[in-house]
Amino acid sequence: MAARRARRIGAIVYWSAAVILTVFGFSDLIAIGAPFFAVGLAMLVFGRWRHDDHVFMPGFAATIAFFVGFVLVAPRVCEKGLGPDAIWTCRHAFGITHHGAPESLRPALLAGLVAAIGVWFVARRLTKGRTARDAASA
């Protein structure tokens, strides 16, 4: 009886956190809300499988990896010099400086996508091995 109640409370907390993150992220999407929105949305999408590590963990980890990869490659600050022949200067998280036209977000999106796919494969492989060992020992 106590285990059933604890499981029910855990489900209420999980779904409440997913909704709160999604609503908060959506309400502040322009500033800092996008990662919160994405994590909340991932929790809502993968919530059905939250007790199955082989499904939940790769998807959830890939969502977080996408934002880490994106933030590390996206330009932090772009400034334009003064005068008619002024050029743009953009600085990245690692101190890389880009001169010329303002850099698009394509490299950051690509880095996020590559990070997400890589983390998904690694997490899928790790959880598959653990799931097989757990099933064998039971």
N, CA, C and O atoms as CSV, one atom per row, in Angstrom:
chain,resi,resn,atom,element,x,y,z
A,1,MET,N,N,0.820,-1.189,0.000
A,1,MET,CA,C,0.000,0.000,0.000
A,1,MET,C,C,0.869,1.261,0.000
A,1,MET,O,O,0.592,2.218,-0.722
A,2,ALA,N,N,1.925,1.245,0.820
A,2,ALA,CA,C,2.800,2.416,0.913
A,2,ALA,C,C,3.577,2.614,-0.380
A,2,ALA,O,O,3.790,3.747,-0.812
A,3,ALA,N,N,4.002,1.512,-1.001
A,3,ALA,CA,C,4.739,1.616,-2.271
A,3,ALA,C,C,3.844,2.177,-3.364
A,3,ALA,O,O,4.291,2.963,-4.200
A,4,ARG,N,N,2.606,1.778,-3.357
A,4,ARG,CA,C,1.653,2.280,-4.354
A,4,ARG,C,C,1.416,3.775,-4.174
A,4,ARG,O,O,1.337,4.527,-5.145
A,5,ARG,N,N,1.307,4.187,-2.931
A,5,ARG,CA,C,1.095,5.613,-2.648
A,5,ARG,C,C,2.333,6.430,-3.037
A,5,ARG,O,O,2.211,7.511,-3.615
A,6,ALA,N,N,3.508,5.914,-2.721
A,6,ALA,CA,C,4.748,6.610,-3.080
A,6,ALA,C,C,4.883,6.726,-4.595
A,6,ALA,O,O,5.314,7.759,-5.107
A,7,ARG,N,N,4.518,5.680,-5.300
A,7,ARG,CA,C,4.574,5.714,-6.772
A,7,ARG,C,C,3.598,6.749,-7.326
A,7,ARG,O,O,3.907,7.450,-8.290
A,8,ARG,N,N,2.439,6.837,-6.724
A,8,ARG,CA,C,1.431,7.817,-7.170
A,8,ARG,C,C,1.911,9.245,-6.904
A,8,ARG,O,O,1.737,10.121,-7.751
A,9,ILE,N,N,2.508,9.485,-5.744
A,9,ILE,CA,C,3.042,10.814,-5.428
A,9,ILE,C,C,4.181,11.154,-6.378
A,9,ILE,O,O,4.286,12.290,-6.841
A,10,GLY,N,N,5.040,10.173,-6.674
A,10,GLY,CA,C,6.121,10.389,-7.625
A,10,GLY,C,C,5.595,10.777,-9.000
A,10,GLY,O,O,6.163,11.648,-9.661
A,11,ALA,N,N,4.515,10.137,-9.434
A,11,ALA,CA,C,3.923,10.465,-10.733
A,11,ALA,C,C,3.345,11.875,-10.731
A,11,ALA,O,O,3.475,12.601,-11.716
A,12,ILE,N,N,2.712,12.263,-9.639
A,12,ILE,CA,C,2.150,13.613,-9.542
A,12,ILE,C,C,3.256,14.652,-9.589
A,12,ILE,O,O,3.125,15.665,-10.276
A,13,VAL,N,N,4.345,14.414,-8.866
A,13,VAL,CA,C,5.472,15.347,-8.870
A,13,VAL,C,C,6.101,15.424,-10.259
A,13,VAL,O,O,6.418,16.514,-10.734
A,14,TYR,N,N,6.282,14.276,-10.913
A,14,TYR,CA,C,6.888,14.249,-12.246
A,14,TYR,C,C,6.050,15.055,-13.239
A,14,TYR,O,O,6.574,15.944,-13.911
A,15,TRP,N,N,4.756,14.752,-13.337
A,15,TRP,CA,C,3.901,15.437,-14.313
A,15,TRP,C,C,3.745,16.912,-13.977
A,15,TRP,O,O,3.651,17.742,-14.880
A,16,SER,N,N,3.716,17.251,-12.696
A,16,SER,CA,C,3.636,18.668,-12.312
A,16,SER,C,C,4.895,19.415,-12.731
A,16,SER,O,O,4.812,20.522,-13.263
A,17,ALA,N,N,6.057,18.819,-12.497
A,17,ALA,CA,C,7.306,19.456,-12.911
A,17,ALA,C,C,7.361,19.621,-14.420
A,17,ALA,O,O,7.821,20.650,-14.915
A,18,ALA,N,N,6.894,18.612,-15.160
A,18,ALA,CA,C,6.900,18.697,-16.625
A,18,ALA,C,C,6.021,19.843,-17.107
A,18,ALA,O,O,6.415,20.592,-18.001
A,19,VAL,N,N,4.850,19.986,-16.532
A,19,VAL,CA,C,3.937,21.062,-16.936
A,19,VAL,C,C,4.498,22.423,-16.534
A,19,VAL,O,O,4.435,23.371,-17.317
A,20,ILE,N,N,5.040,22.532,-15.333
A,20,ILE,CA,C,5.596,23.807,-14.865
A,20,ILE,C,C,6.770,24.237,-15.748
A,20,ILE,O,O,6.851,25.401,-16.139
A,21,LEU,N,N,7.680,23.313,-16.067
A,21,LEU,CA,C,8.808,23.653,-16.940
A,21,LEU,C,C,8.342,24.072,-18.327
A,21,LEU,O,O,8.878,25.016,-18.906
A,22,THR,N,N,7.346,23.373,-18.859
A,22,THR,CA,C,6.846,23.694,-20.191
A,22,THR,C,C,6.177,25.069,-20.207
A,22,THR,O,O,6.424,25.867,-21.111
A,23,VAL,N,N,5.347,25.343,-19.228
A,23,VAL,CA,C,4.647,26.636,-19.175
A,23,VAL,C,C,5.633,27.772,-18.931
A,23,VAL,O,O,5.551,28.810,-19.589
A,24,PHE,N,N,6.569,27.591,-17.989
A,24,PHE,CA,C,7.567,28.622,-17.733
A,24,PHE,C,C,8.419,28.872,-18.969
A,24,PHE,O,O,8.658,30.020,-19.346
A,25,GLY,N,N,8.871,27.805,-19.591
A,25,GLY,CA,C,9.704,27.943,-20.784
A,25,GLY,C,C,8.971,28.637,-21.915
A,25,GLY,O,O,9.550,29.473,-22.609
A,26,PHE,N,N,7.711,28.304,-22.107
A,26,PHE,CA,C,6.938,28.934,-23.176
A,26,PHE,C,C,6.691,30.399,-22.878
A,26,PHE,O,O,6.707,31.228,-23.788
A,27,SER,N,N,6.460,30.732,-21.608
A,27,SER,CA,C,6.165,32.119,-21.257
A,27,SER,C,C,7.384,33.028,-21.415
A,27,SER,O,O,7.227,34.236,-21.594
A,28,ASP,N,N,8.591,32.471,-21.352
A,28,ASP,CA,C,9.810,33.272,-21.484
A,28,ASP,C,C,10.681,32.724,-22.616
A,28,ASP,O,O,11.904,32.668,-22.494
A,29,LEU,N,N,10.052,32.326,-23.701
A,29,LEU,CA,C,10.741,31.664,-24.812
A,29,LEU,C,C,11.812,32.526,-25.447
A,29,LEU,O,O,12.820,32.003,-25.921
A,30,ILE,N,N,11.619,33.830,-25.467
A,30,ILE,CA,C,12.560,34.723,-26.136
A,30,ILE,C,C,13.854,34.879,-25.335
A,30,ILE,O,O,14.928,34.970,-25.931
A,31,ALA,N,N,13.783,34.910,-24.027
A,31,ALA,CA,C,14.980,35.139,-23.211
A,31,ALA,C,C,15.652,33.813,-22.848
A,31,ALA,O,O,16.503,33.332,-23.597
A,32,ILE,N,N,15.290,33.223,-21.728
A,32,ILE,CA,C,15.955,32.007,-21.264
A,32,ILE,C,C,15.031,30.798,-21.259
A,32,ILE,O,O,15.414,29.741,-20.758
A,33,GLY,N,N,13.858,30.922,-21.789
A,33,GLY,CA,C,12.859,29.868,-21.659
A,33,GLY,C,C,13.019,28.663,-22.557
A,33,GLY,O,O,12.468,27.603,-22.260
A,34,ALA,N,N,13.757,28.790,-23.648
A,34,ALA,CA,C,13.831,27.686,-24.613
A,34,ALA,C,C,14.338,26.380,-23.999
A,34,ALA,O,O,13.726,25.341,-24.245
A,35,PRO,N,N,15.424,26.373,-23.212
A,35,PRO,CA,C,15.844,25.095,-22.617
A,35,PRO,C,C,14.815,24.529,-21.640
A,35,PRO,O,O,14.609,23.316,-21.594
A,36,PHE,N,N,14.173,25.387,-20.867
A,36,PHE,CA,C,13.146,24.920,-19.932
A,36,PHE,C,C,11.964,24.327,-20.691
A,36,PHE,O,O,11.424,23.288,-20.313
A,37,PHE,N,N,11.575,25.005,-21.764
A,37,PHE,CA,C,10.472,24.518,-22.597
A,37,PHE,C,C,10.822,23.161,-23.200
A,37,PHE,O,O,9.999,22.245,-23.193
A,38,ALA,N,N,12.037,23.031,-23.720
A,38,ALA,CA,C,12.444,21.775,-24.353
A,38,ALA,C,C,12.528,20.631,-23.343
A,38,ALA,O,O,12.106,19.514,-23.639
A,39,VAL,N,N,13.064,20.898,-22.166
A,39,VAL,CA,C,13.147,19.848,-21.138
A,39,VAL,C,C,11.747,19.453,-20.669
A,39,VAL,O,O,11.461,18.266,-20.513
A,40,GLY,N,N,10.875,20.434,-20.444
A,40,GLY,CA,C,9.501,20.130,-20.057
A,40,GLY,C,C,8.771,19.351,-21.133
A,40,GLY,O,O,8.038,18.407,-20.836
A,41,LEU,N,N,8.970,19.742,-22.382
A,41,LEU,CA,C,8.343,19.041,-23.497
A,41,LEU,C,C,8.881,17.611,-23.610
A,41,LEU,O,O,8.123,16.676,-23.868
A,42,ALA,N,N,10.197,17.448,-23.414
A,42,ALA,CA,C,10.781,16.098,-23.431
A,42,ALA,C,C,10.209,15.249,-22.300
A,42,ALA,O,O,9.952,14.059,-22.484
A,43,MET,N,N,10.012,15.855,-21.138
A,43,MET,CA,C,9.412,15.117,-20.031
A,43,MET,C,C,7.981,14.699,-20.364
A,43,MET,O,O,7.559,13.598,-20.011
A,44,LEU,N,N,7.236,15.570,-21.039
A,44,LEU,CA,C,5.870,15.221,-21.423
A,44,LEU,C,C,5.860,14.121,-22.486
A,44,LEU,O,O,5.054,13.194,-22.418
A,45,VAL,N,N,6.753,14.228,-23.461
A,45,VAL,CA,C,6.786,13.243,-24.549
A,45,VAL,C,C,7.256,11.883,-24.038
A,45,VAL,O,O,6.643,10.862,-24.350
A,46,PHE,N,N,8.335,11.858,-23.257
A,46,PHE,CA,C,8.911,10.593,-22.798
A,46,PHE,C,C,8.348,10.141,-21.451
A,46,PHE,O,O,8.792,9.127,-20.913
A,47,GLY,N,N,7.398,10.860,-20.906
A,47,GLY,CA,C,6.855,10.530,-19.595
A,47,GLY,C,C,6.232,9.157,-19.508
A,47,GLY,O,O,6.280,8.508,-18.463
A,48,ARG,N,N,5.654,8.718,-20.595
A,48,ARG,CA,C,5.034,7.390,-20.602
A,48,ARG,C,C,6.065,6.296,-20.333
A,48,ARG,O,O,5.732,5.253,-19.770
A,49,TRP,N,N,7.307,6.529,-20.728
A,49,TRP,CA,C,8.373,5.542,-20.584
A,49,TRP,C,C,9.366,5.929,-19.493
A,49,TRP,O,O,10.511,5.477,-19.532
A,50,ARG,N,N,8.971,6.745,-18.527
A,50,ARG,CA,C,9.931,7.237,-17.525
A,50,ARG,C,C,10.500,6.132,-16.650
A,50,ARG,O,O,11.547,6.326,-16.033
A,51,HIS,N,N,9.852,4.993,-16.579
A,51,HIS,CA,C,10.383,3.875,-15.798
A,51,HIS,C,C,11.195,2.907,-16.659
A,51,HIS,O,O,11.766,1.947,-16.141
A,52,ASP,N,N,11.248,3.152,-17.959
A,52,ASP,CA,C,12.030,2.322,-18.874
A,52,ASP,C,C,13.260,3.115,-19.299
A,52,ASP,O,O,13.189,3.943,-20.207
A,53,ASP,N,N,14.385,2.860,-18.642
A,53,ASP,CA,C,15.610,3.623,-18.901
A,53,ASP,C,C,16.063,3.544,-20.345
A,53,ASP,O,O,16.652,4.493,-20.862
A,54,HIS,N,N,15.800,2.435,-20.999
A,54,HIS,CA,C,16.260,2.235,-22.381
A,54,HIS,C,C,15.570,3.205,-23.353
A,54,HIS,O,O,16.116,3.497,-24.417
A,55,VAL,N,N,14.401,3.697,-23.009
A,55,VAL,CA,C,13.677,4.649,-23.857
A,55,VAL,C,C,13.821,6.073,-23.319
A,55,VAL,O,O,14.110,6.998,-24.078
A,56,PHE,N,N,13.619,6.250,-22.015
A,56,PHE,CA,C,13.568,7.592,-21.429
A,56,PHE,C,C,14.920,8.295,-21.413
A,56,PHE,O,O,15.026,9.440,-21.855
A,57,MET,N,N,15.944,7.632,-20.915
A,57,MET,CA,C,17.237,8.287,-20.727
A,57,MET,C,C,17.890,8.776,-22.017
A,57,MET,O,O,18.399,9.896,-22.033
A,58,PRO,N,N,17.902,7.992,-23.105
A,58,PRO,CA,C,18.517,8.519,-24.336
A,58,PRO,C,C,17.817,9.769,-24.865
A,58,PRO,O,O,18.477,10.718,-25.288
A,59,GLY,N,N,16.498,9.773,-24.844
A,59,GLY,CA,C,15.769,10.946,-25.343
A,59,GLY,C,C,15.965,12.166,-24.471
A,59,GLY,O,O,16.147,13.276,-24.971
A,60,PHE,N,N,15.929,11.963,-23.183
A,60,PHE,CA,C,16.098,13.081,-22.258
A,60,PHE,C,C,17.525,13.628,-22.307
A,60,PHE,O,O,17.730,14.841,-22.313
A,61,ALA,N,N,18.507,12.725,-22.341
A,61,ALA,CA,C,19.907,13.146,-22.421
A,61,ALA,C,C,20.199,13.852,-23.741
A,61,ALA,O,O,20.970,14.811,-23.767
A,62,ALA,N,N,19.597,13.395,-24.831
A,62,ALA,CA,C,19.799,14.035,-26.138
A,62,ALA,C,C,19.230,15.453,-26.147
A,62,ALA,O,O,19.805,16.347,-26.768
A,63,THR,N,N,18.118,15.662,-25.470
A,63,THR,CA,C,17.535,17.003,-25.390
A,63,THR,C,C,18.496,17.963,-24.698
A,63,THR,O,O,18.713,19.078,-25.172
A,64,ILE,N,N,19.061,17.539,-23.597
A,64,ILE,CA,C,20.001,18.387,-22.863
A,64,ILE,C,C,21.293,18.579,-23.663
A,64,ILE,O,O,21.848,19.678,-23.685
A,65,ALA,N,N,21.773,17.519,-24.320
A,65,ALA,CA,C,22.998,17.619,-25.119
A,65,ALA,C,C,22.839,18.597,-26.273
A,65,ALA,O,O,23.787,19.296,-26.631
A,66,PHE,N,N,21.645,18.653,-26.859
A,66,PHE,CA,C,21.422,19.599,-27.947
A,66,PHE,C,C,21.670,21.026,-27.460
A,66,PHE,O,O,22.355,21.797,-28.132
A,67,PHE,N,N,21.126,21.380,-26.315
A,67,PHE,CA,C,21.285,22.747,-25.821
A,67,PHE,C,C,22.716,23.027,-25.377
A,67,PHE,O,O,23.195,24.150,-25.540
A,68,VAL,N,N,23.399,22.052,-24.830
A,68,VAL,CA,C,24.799,22.258,-24.453
A,68,VAL,C,C,25.638,22.498,-25.702
A,68,VAL,O,O,26.443,23.429,-25.737
A,69,GLY,N,N,25.457,21.665,-26.727
A,69,GLY,CA,C,26.190,21.850,-27.970
A,69,GLY,C,C,25.875,23.171,-28.643
A,69,GLY,O,O,26.767,23.829,-29.177
A,70,PHE,N,N,24.614,23.560,-28.619
A,70,PHE,CA,C,24.193,24.812,-29.233
A,70,PHE,C,C,24.822,26.008,-28.522
A,70,PHE,O,O,25.375,26.900,-29.166
A,71,VAL,N,N,24.737,26.022,-27.203
A,71,VAL,CA,C,25.230,27.162,-26.431
A,71,VAL,C,C,26.748,27.300,-26.550
A,71,VAL,O,O,27.263,28.418,-26.571
A,72,LEU,N,N,27.461,26.194,-26.626
A,72,LEU,CA,C,28.911,26.269,-26.720
A,72,LEU,C,C,29.396,26.805,-28.065
A,72,LEU,O,O,30.489,27.365,-28.139
A,73,VAL,N,N,28.614,26.647,-29.124
A,73,VAL,CA,C,29.055,27.061,-30.454
A,73,VAL,C,C,28.411,28.379,-30.901
A,73,VAL,O,O,28.977,29.086,-31.734
A,74,ALA,N,N,27.259,28.708,-30.368
A,74,ALA,CA,C,26.565,29.936,-30.785
A,74,ALA,C,C,27.379,31.172,-30.420
A,74,ALA,O,O,28.041,31.196,-29.382
A,75,PRO,N,N,27.334,32.202,-31.269
A,75,PRO,CA,C,28.065,33.430,-30.933
A,75,PRO,C,C,27.482,34.079,-29.683
A,75,PRO,O,O,26.264,34.170,-29.523
A,76,ARG,N,N,28.369,34.526,-28.803
A,76,ARG,CA,C,27.935,35.186,-27.565
A,76,ARG,C,C,27.598,36.655,-27.809
A,76,ARG,O,O,26.520,37.136,-27.461
A,77,VAL,N,N,28.553,37.345,-28.417
A,77,VAL,CA,C,28.414,38.792,-28.606
A,77,VAL,C,C,28.815,39.125,-30.031
A,77,VAL,O,O,29.853,38.668,-30.511
A,78,CYS,N,N,27.999,39.918,-30.708
A,78,CYS,CA,C,28.351,40.423,-32.032
A,78,CYS,C,C,28.290,41.945,-31.981
A,78,CYS,O,O,27.300,42.527,-31.539
A,79,GLU,N,N,29.356,42.570,-32.435
A,79,GLU,CA,C,29.430,44.035,-32.437
A,79,GLU,C,C,29.818,44.508,-33.827
A,79,GLU,O,O,30.548,43.829,-34.548
A,80,LYS,N,N,29.324,45.673,-34.188
A,80,LYS,CA,C,29.677,46.256,-35.471
A,80,LYS,C,C,30.460,47.529,-35.206
A,80,LYS,O,O,30.057,48.367,-34.399
A,81,GLY,N,N,31.585,47.662,-35.897
A,81,GLY,CA,C,32.401,48.866,-35.738
A,81,GLY,C,C,31.703,50.091,-36.307
A,81,GLY,O,O,30.625,49.980,-36.890
A,82,LEU,N,N,32.314,51.258,-36.139
A,82,LEU,CA,C,31.747,52.509,-36.631
A,82,LEU,C,C,32.281,52.823,-38.023
A,82,LEU,O,O,33.368,52.378,-38.394
A,83,GLY,N,N,31.527,53.576,-38.774
A,83,GLY,CA,C,31.968,54.014,-40.102
A,83,GLY,C,C,31.299,53.230,-41.211
A,83,GLY,O,O,30.650,52.215,-40.959
A,84,PRO,N,N,31.456,53.700,-42.440
A,84,PRO,CA,C,30.782,53.057,-43.573
A,84,PRO,C,C,31.374,51.690,-43.931
A,84,PRO,O,O,30.667,50.845,-44.479
A,85,ASP,N,N,32.628,51.462,-43.640
A,85,ASP,CA,C,33.261,50.181,-43.962
A,85,ASP,C,C,33.410,49.291,-42.729
A,85,ASP,O,O,34.280,48.422,-42.684
A,86,ALA,N,N,32.571,49.510,-41.749
A,86,ALA,CA,C,32.672,48.756,-40.489
A,86,ALA,C,C,32.348,47.280,-40.725
A,86,ALA,O,O,31.498,46.941,-41.548
A,87,ILE,N,N,33.029,46.426,-40.001
A,87,ILE,CA,C,32.766,44.992,-40.102
A,87,ILE,C,C,32.250,44.465,-38.770
A,87,ILE,O,O,32.468,45.063,-37.716
A,88,TRP,N,N,31.567,43.343,-38.842
A,88,TRP,CA,C,31.048,42.691,-37.655
A,88,TRP,C,C,32.151,41.861,-37.003
A,88,TRP,O,O,32.995,41.279,-37.685
A,89,THR,N,N,32.127,41.818,-35.682
A,89,THR,CA,C,33.020,40.955,-34.907
A,89,THR,C,C,32.159,40.169,-33.923
A,89,THR,O,O,31.465,40.754,-33.091
A,90,CYS,N,N,32.205,38.854,-34.020
A,90,CYS,CA,C,31.420,37.991,-33.130
A,90,CYS,C,C,32.361,37.120,-32.320
A,90,CYS,O,O,33.315,36.558,-32.860
A,91,ARG,N,N,32.094,37.005,-31.019
A,91,ARG,CA,C,32.891,36.168,-30.131
A,91,ARG,C,C,32.059,34.980,-29.651
A,91,ARG,O,O,30.867,35.106,-29.373
A,92,HIS,N,N,32.723,33.816,-29.561
A,92,HIS,CA,C,32.057,32.590,-29.130
A,92,HIS,C,C,32.475,32.242,-27.709
A,92,HIS,O,O,33.322,32.914,-27.120
A,93,ALA,N,N,31.883,31.199,-27.169
A,93,ALA,CA,C,32.153,30.783,-25.791
A,93,ALA,C,C,33.613,30.403,-25.572
A,93,ALA,O,O,34.153,30.642,-24.492
A,94,PHE,N,N,34.259,29.817,-26.573
A,94,PHE,CA,C,35.642,29.374,-26.427
A,94,PHE,C,C,36.643,30.465,-26.762
A,94,PHE,O,O,37.842,30.196,-26.827
A,95,GLY,N,N,36.181,31.686,-26.974
A,95,GLY,CA,C,37.079,32.773,-27.299
A,95,GLY,C,C,37.378,32.901,-28.780
A,95,GLY,O,O,38.188,33.741,-29.172
A,96,ILE,N,N,36.750,32.094,-29.604
A,96,ILE,CA,C,36.927,32.179,-31.048
A,96,ILE,C,C,36.281,33.474,-31.527
A,96,ILE,O,O,35.164,33.798,-31.123
A,97,THR,N,N,36.974,34.209,-32.379
A,97,THR,CA,C,36.450,35.471,-32.908
A,97,THR,C,C,36.232,35.331,-34.401
A,97,THR,O,O,37.092,34.831,-35.127
A,98,HIS,N,N,35.077,35.775,-34.846
A,98,HIS,CA,C,34.716,35.720,-36.262
A,98,HIS,C,C,34.547,37.144,-36.763
A,98,HIS,O,O,33.807,37.926,-36.167
A,99,HIS,N,N,35.222,37.488,-37.849
A,99,HIS,CA,C,35.112,38.823,-38.437
A,99,HIS,C,C,34.364,38.718,-39.753
A,99,HIS,O,O,34.513,37.740,-40.485
A,100,GLY,N,N,33.569,39.717,-40.047
A,100,GLY,CA,C,32.815,39.736,-41.299
A,100,GLY,C,C,31.333,39.852,-41.008
A,100,GLY,O,O,30.926,40.442,-40.007
A,101,ALA,N,N,30.536,39.286,-41.889
A,101,ALA,CA,C,29.076,39.350,-41.715
A,101,ALA,C,C,28.680,38.591,-40.452
A,101,ALA,O,O,29.361,37.646,-40.055
A,102,PRO,N,N,27.583,39.001,-39.824
A,102,PRO,CA,C,27.140,38.286,-38.619
A,102,PRO,C,C,26.928,36.805,-38.940
A,102,PRO,O,O,26.258,36.446,-39.909
A,103,GLU,N,N,27.496,35.993,-38.127
A,103,GLU,CA,C,27.428,34.551,-38.351
A,103,GLU,C,C,26.008,34.056,-38.078
A,103,GLU,O,O,25.359,34.502,-37.132
A,104,SER,N,N,25.543,33.149,-38.897
A,104,SER,CA,C,24.220,32.575,-38.669
A,104,SER,C,C,24.300,31.551,-37.539
A,104,SER,O,O,25.380,31.221,-37.051
A,105,LEU,N,N,23.157,31.069,-37.148
A,105,LEU,CA,C,23.106,30.065,-36.081
A,105,LEU,C,C,23.223,28.649,-36.621
A,105,LEU,O,O,23.126,27.690,-35.856
A,106,ARG,N,N,23.430,28.499,-37.920
A,106,ARG,CA,C,23.541,27.158,-38.499
A,106,ARG,C,C,24.650,26.317,-37.866
A,106,ARG,O,O,24.404,25.153,-37.549
A,107,PRO,N,N,25.863,26.852,-37.666
A,107,PRO,CA,C,26.886,26.013,-37.015
A,107,PRO,C,C,26.478,25.576,-35.605
A,107,PRO,O,O,26.764,24.451,-35.197
A,108,ALA,N,N,25.813,26.459,-34.867
A,108,ALA,CA,C,25.378,26.111,-33.513
A,108,ALA,C,C,24.279,25.049,-33.550
A,108,ALA,O,O,24.275,24.129,-32.732
A,109,LEU,N,N,23.356,25.173,-34.489
A,109,LEU,CA,C,22.299,24.170,-34.622
A,109,LEU,C,C,22.887,22.824,-35.026
A,109,LEU,O,O,22.468,21.780,-34.528
A,110,LEU,N,N,23.854,22.856,-35.925
A,110,LEU,CA,C,24.499,21.616,-36.355
A,110,LEU,C,C,25.277,20.981,-35.196
A,110,LEU,O,O,25.230,19.765,-35.010
A,111,ALA,N,N,25.984,21.793,-34.428
A,111,ALA,CA,C,26.725,21.272,-33.271
A,111,ALA,C,C,25.763,20.664,-32.251
A,111,ALA,O,O,26.037,19.600,-31.694
A,112,GLY,N,N,24.651,21.329,-32.009
A,112,GLY,CA,C,23.654,20.785,-31.089
A,112,GLY,C,C,23.075,19.475,-31.577
A,112,GLY,O,O,22.874,18.544,-30.798
A,113,LEU,N,N,22.805,19.407,-32.879
A,113,LEU,CA,C,22.259,18.183,-33.454
A,113,LEU,C,C,23.260,17.031,-33.385
A,113,LEU,O,O,22.893,15.906,-33.047
A,114,VAL,N,N,24.508,17.310,-33.700
A,114,VAL,CA,C,25.552,16.274,-33.619
A,114,VAL,C,C,25.716,15.806,-32.173
A,114,VAL,O,O,25.836,14.608,-31.921
A,115,ALA,N,N,25.723,16.741,-31.227
A,115,ALA,CA,C,25.840,16.368,-29.809
A,115,ALA,C,C,24.651,15.523,-29.367
A,115,ALA,O,O,24.821,14.533,-28.655
A,116,ALA,N,N,23.456,15.907,-29.785
A,116,ALA,CA,C,22.251,15.163,-29.396
A,116,ALA,C,C,22.272,13.750,-29.956
A,116,ALA,O,O,21.957,12.794,-29.246
A,117,ILE,N,N,22.644,13.610,-31.231
A,117,ILE,CA,C,22.679,12.281,-31.839
A,117,ILE,C,C,23.747,11.415,-31.175
A,117,ILE,O,O,23.510,10.241,-30.891
A,118,GLY,N,N,24.924,11.997,-30.926
A,118,GLY,CA,C,25.984,11.240,-30.269
A,118,GLY,C,C,25.600,10.787,-28.877
A,118,GLY,O,O,25.822,9.632,-28.514
A,119,VAL,N,N,25.028,11.686,-28.094
A,119,VAL,CA,C,24.626,11.336,-26.731
A,119,VAL,C,C,23.494,10.312,-26.753
A,119,VAL,O,O,23.452,9.416,-25.909
A,120,TRP,N,N,22.577,10.439,-27.713
A,120,TRP,CA,C,21.481,9.467,-27.811
A,120,TRP,C,C,22.032,8.064,-28.039
A,120,TRP,O,O,21.615,7.115,-27.375
A,121,PHE,N,N,22.985,7.930,-28.992
A,121,PHE,CA,C,23.562,6.614,-29.270
A,121,PHE,C,C,24.307,6.057,-28.058
A,121,PHE,O,O,24.169,4.878,-27.733
A,122,VAL,N,N,25.089,6.895,-27.393
A,122,VAL,CA,C,25.845,6.436,-26.227
A,122,VAL,C,C,24.887,6.036,-25.100
A,122,VAL,O,O,25.053,4.975,-24.499
A,123,ALA,N,N,23.896,6.868,-24.813
A,123,ALA,CA,C,22.940,6.558,-23.741
A,123,ALA,C,C,22.129,5.312,-24.072
A,123,ALA,O,O,21.842,4.501,-23.191
A,124,ARG,N,N,21.766,5.163,-25.322
A,124,ARG,CA,C,21.009,3.974,-25.742
A,124,ARG,C,C,21.852,2.710,-25.536
A,124,ARG,O,O,21.359,1.685,-25.064
A,125,ARG,N,N,23.122,2.808,-25.899
A,125,ARG,CA,C,24.027,1.665,-25.746
A,125,ARG,C,C,24.236,1.332,-24.258
A,125,ARG,O,O,24.215,0.164,-23.869
A,126,LEU,N,N,24.436,2.362,-23.442
A,126,LEU,CA,C,24.664,2.138,-22.006
A,126,LEU,C,C,23.431,1.559,-21.321
A,126,LEU,O,O,23.551,0.649,-20.500
A,127,THR,N,N,22.268,2.068,-21.643
A,127,THR,CA,C,21.054,1.564,-20.991
A,127,THR,C,C,20.682,0.187,-21.499
A,127,THR,O,O,20.084,-0.601,-20.767
A,128,LYS,N,N,21.024,-0.115,-22.740
A,128,LYS,CA,C,20.743,-1.455,-23.267
A,128,LYS,C,C,21.563,-2.491,-22.526
A,128,LYS,O,O,21.047,-3.547,-22.160
A,129,GLY,N,N,22.832,-2.201,-22.301
A,129,GLY,CA,C,23.682,-3.121,-21.570
A,129,GLY,C,C,23.238,-3.301,-20.133
A,129,GLY,O,O,23.241,-4.417,-19.613
A,130,ARG,N,N,22.856,-2.209,-19.489
A,130,ARG,CA,C,22.414,-2.278,-18.097
A,130,ARG,C,C,21.095,-3.023,-17.994
A,130,ARG,O,O,20.902,-3.808,-17.066
A,131,THR,N,N,20.183,-2.790,-18.931
A,131,THR,CA,C,18.892,-3.459,-18.898
A,131,THR,C,C,19.074,-4.960,-19.070
A,131,THR,O,O,18.413,-5.746,-18.391
A,132,ALA,N,N,19.966,-5.367,-19.973
A,132,ALA,CA,C,20.206,-6.788,-20.198
A,132,ALA,C,C,20.811,-7.431,-18.953
A,132,ALA,O,O,20.437,-8.548,-18.596
A,133,ARG,N,N,21.743,-6.740,-18.282
A,133,ARG,CA,C,22.332,-7.278,-17.056
A,133,ARG,C,C,21.310,-7.374,-15.940
A,133,ARG,O,O,21.292,-8.356,-15.198
A,134,ASP,N,N,20.448,-6.354,-15.812
A,134,ASP,CA,C,19.423,-6.372,-14.764
A,134,ASP,C,C,18.451,-7.516,-14.985
A,134,ASP,O,O,18.051,-8.178,-14.027
A,135,ALA,N,N,18.061,-7.764,-16.236
A,135,ALA,CA,C,17.131,-8.835,-16.537
A,135,ALA,C,C,17.762,-10.198,-16.272
A,135,ALA,O,O,17.083,-11.119,-15.819
A,136,ALA,N,N,19.061,-10.329,-16.552
A,136,ALA,CA,C,19.749,-11.598,-16.341
A,136,ALA,C,C,19.916,-11.926,-14.858
A,136,ALA,O,O,19.852,-13.090,-14.461
A,137,SER,N,N,20.131,-10.882,-14.037
A,137,SER,CA,C,20.349,-11.108,-12.609
A,137,SER,C,C,19.039,-11.346,-11.856
A,137,SER,O,O,19.055,-11.889,-10.752
A,138,ALA,N,N,17.916,-10.949,-12.433
A,138,ALA,CA,C,16.619,-11.096,-11.739
A,138,ALA,C,C,16.075,-12.489,-11.809
A,138,ALA,O,O,15.000,-12.760,-11.274
